[in-house]
Amino acid sequence: LDSWVQMITVYATPFVLKTVNNVCIGEQTVFTDFSTANGETISGWNWNLGDGPPATIKTSKIVNFTYTNPGGYKVILKVTTANGCTASDTFDYVVHAKPTPTFDPKDVCFGQSVVLDDQSTAVAPDLIATRKWDFGDGSFSQEINPSHTYTSPGFKNVSLLVTNSAGCSAAVTRNAYINVFSNPVAEFTNNNP
């Protein structure tokens, strides 16, 4: 009876492990692969960034990319070992929209408080988390709808910085936007003796 022994090598399938952090629109995304293959060398990467059609494909361990639109993306990472074994993983990635800061002030007479009406919006599921008002005279507020009394009449600059729950920020500055009217001076003369 003849027999023979043949050695067969079974290579490990890689285990996909990656790190990513969701970003705000306009910010660069960094995808980093930390996949392992039980001591074998990972020699190939194929990132489908889910922004298609056609989708952007990148072929390096670390990928820098800036999405042009906010929203959710299905990203696929396929890794290949030097021996040709592959594994892939799909994950959801979110690019958050920046909030839209806007407000509606009211002109006032000198000595009166102006009330600023914050009408800023954020794209769901994000919410407006913080606000920073700059009244243009060295005064600030973090209230939603603050009131402020100016110490002089004239046109006033106002800025609003809003940050959403994802940490994305946007600002608007309106120059000469609020008019604090001078008060009239009441005078009269008595012409009767």
ROLUMDREN-408517 format. One record per residue (C-alpha): residue in one letter; x, y, z. Coordinates in steps of 0.05 Angstrom, whole numbers, plus 5000, padded with zeros to 4 digits. Layout:
# ROLUMDREN-408517
AXYZ
...
//
This chain:
# ROLUMDREN-408517
L500050005000
D503050654977
S501551295014
W504151995016
V503752585061
Q502553275034
M503153885077
I497554385070
T498255085096
V491855415120
Y492656155123
A488956585172
T483257025149
P484557735170
F480458065225
V478158755204
L479059305255
K478760045238
T478060705272
V474261305247
N471061915279
N464962245250
V466362955225
C462963595206
I462063765133
G468364075104
E472963725153
Q477763185131
T476062465150
V481662005170
F480261255163
T485560815195
D485960055188
F488359645247
S486458965219
T490358345241
A491557675207
N494357225262
G501457435248
E500857465173
T502158095134
I496358505108
S498558755040
G492359045009
W486859525028
N480659714989
W476360265020
N469660404986
L467761075016
G460361014998
D459861694965
G457761454896
P455761274846
P461261194829
A464161114898
T471061354915
I475960774923
K482360854963
T487860324970
S492160505029
K492260325103
I490661045123
V485861445081
N484662205084
F478262435050
T473563025052
Y466262885037
T462663424997
N455663305026
P453163175096
G449462525111
G450361795125
Y455161365084
K456160605081
V463660505081
I466659835062
L473659615080
K476658995047
V483458765070
T487858245036
T493757865065
A500257715028
N497457005018
G491057254984
C486257155042
T480957705048
A475957975097
S471358575094
D467058995139
T461659505126
F460160065174
D455960695177
Y459561355176
V456262035189
V458462705162
H454663225202
A451863865172
K453864515204
P448264905238
T445365525205
P445866125252
T440766665243
F437167165287
D432067715285
P433568335324
K429168935336
D431369655333
V430470025399
C430970715430
F436970885472
G436170625543
Q431670045522
S433869325518
V434268995451
V431768265450
L435267805400
D430967235374
D435366635357
Q432466275297
S438465815285
T437165115258
A440864455258
V439763855213
A436663255249
P438762865288
D443263425313
L440563995356
I443364685373
A447564555435
T450865225450
R450565945429
K455366525438
W452867225424
D457567805413
F453868475419
G459568855387
D460969285449
G465068795490
S458968445519
F457267705508
S451667215524
Q450266475518
E442766535527
I437966295473
N434366965465
P438467475504
S436768195518
H442068735519
T442169475534
Y447269885494
T450770465528
S450570915466
P446071045407
G447870845335
F448470245291
K451069615325
N454568985300
V452168325326
S455267625318
L452466945335
L456466295339
V452365665345
T454864955357
N450564335346
S450463695387
A455663375341
G460563945355
C459864285287
S459965045291
A457965625246
A457766375257
V454366975227
T456167705237
R451468265218
N454768955213
A450669575230
Y444769105241
I441469395302
N439770135305
V439570435375
F435771075362
S437671715398
N432271965445
P429072625427
V430573215471
A424173535495
E424774295501
F419874845503
T419675565518
N414375945554
N412676575516
N407376805566
P409577315618
//
